[in-house]
């Protein structure tokens, strides 16, 4: 037997296992999709501020910015429609709650003043 017989398949050392496929290199998407509307993000931030810090002003700003964002999203096709809708809802709910709390507060003050003894 010749020396070349030992290097053939089945003779000598076992054949090396096939190399695993190389992992695909990550690349940025060629088209990332629509951007989120900046106006919608500002509207939801104003709604958050309207429920915490800037109670009346933030709520009004959230409603106005949300309405502007919805029309802008409809025109440009950006994402963020749900953010704009939630900003309008949160702004309206906060504004209604603020109005009710103001009316109840005024009623309580009037009731306390009426109960004070007159001199």
C-alpha positions in Angstrom: 0.0 0.0 0.0 1.3 3.4 -0.8 1.5 6.4 1.4 -1.3 8.1 -0.3 -3.7 5.4 0.7 -3.5 6.5 4.3 -4.7 10.0 3.6 -7.9 8.9 1.9 -11.2 9.0 3.6 -11.7 6.2 6.0 -7.9 5.6 6.5 -5.8 7.1 9.2 -7.0 10.2 11.1 -10.8 11.0 11.1 -11.9 13.7 8.7 -12.3 17.2 10.3 -15.9 18.2 11.0 -17.3 20.9 8.7 -16.7 24.5 9.8 -19.8 26.2 11.3 -21.2 28.9 9.1 -19.8 32.4 9.8 -22.3 34.6 11.7 -23.9 37.3 9.6 -22.4 40.7 10.4 -24.9 43.1 11.9 -25.8 46.0 9.7 -28.2 48.9 10.2 -31.5 48.5 8.5 -31.7 50.1 5.1 -35.0 51.7 5.9 -35.6 52.2 9.6 -39.3 53.0 9.2 -41.3 56.1 10.2 -40.0 58.3 13.0 -42.1 59.1 16.1 -43.6 62.6 15.9 -41.7 65.0 18.1 -44.9 66.9 18.6 -46.6 63.8 20.0 -43.7 63.2 22.4 -44.0 66.8 23.6 -47.7 66.4 24.0 -47.4 63.4 26.2 -44.7 65.1 28.3 -47.0 68.1 28.7 -49.8 65.7 29.8 -47.4 64.2 32.4 -46.5 67.7 33.6 -50.2 68.6 33.6 -51.0 65.8 36.0 -48.1 66.5 38.3 -46.5 69.9 38.3 -48.2 72.3 35.9 -51.7 71.3 36.6 -53.8 73.6 34.5 -51.2 74.9 32.0 -49.8 71.4 31.2 -53.2 70.0 30.6 -54.2 72.7 28.1 -50.8 72.4 26.4 -51.2 68.6 26.2 -54.6 69.0 24.5 -53.3 71.6 22.0 -50.1 69.8 21.2 -51.9 66.5 20.9 -54.3 68.0 18.4 -51.5 69.5 16.4 -49.6 66.2 16.5 -52.6 64.3 15.2 -52.9 66.6 12.2 -49.2 66.5 11.6 -49.1 62.7 11.8 -52.0 62.4 9.4 -50.2 64.6 6.9 -46.6 63.2 7.2 -47.3 59.5 8.1 -45.1 59.6 11.2 -45.6 57.3 14.2 -46.9 58.6 17.5 -50.7 58.6 16.9 -51.4 56.7 20.1 -49.1 59.1 22.1 -51.0 62.1 20.8 -54.4 60.5 21.6 -53.3 59.6 25.1 -52.0 63.2 25.6 -55.4 64.6 24.6 -57.2 62.1 26.9 -54.9 62.7 29.9 -55.0 66.5 29.4 -58.8 66.5 29.2 -59.3 64.2 32.2 -56.9 66.3 34.3 -58.6 69.5 33.2 -62.0 68.1 34.2 -60.7 66.8 37.5 -59.1 70.3 38.2 -62.4 72.0 37.4 -64.4 69.7 39.7 -61.8 70.1 42.5 -62.0 73.9 42.1 -65.8 73.9 42.3 -65.8 71.6 45.3 -63.0 73.7 47.0 -65.0 77.0 46.4 -68.1 75.3 47.8 -66.2 74.2 50.9 -64.8 77.7 51.5 -68.2 79.3 51.1 -69.7 76.7 53.5 -67.0 77.5 56.1 -67.5 81.2 55.7 -71.2 80.8 56.2 -70.7 78.8 59.4 -68.4 81.4 61.0 -70.1 83.4 63.7 -70.9 87.0 62.9 -69.6 89.6 65.3 
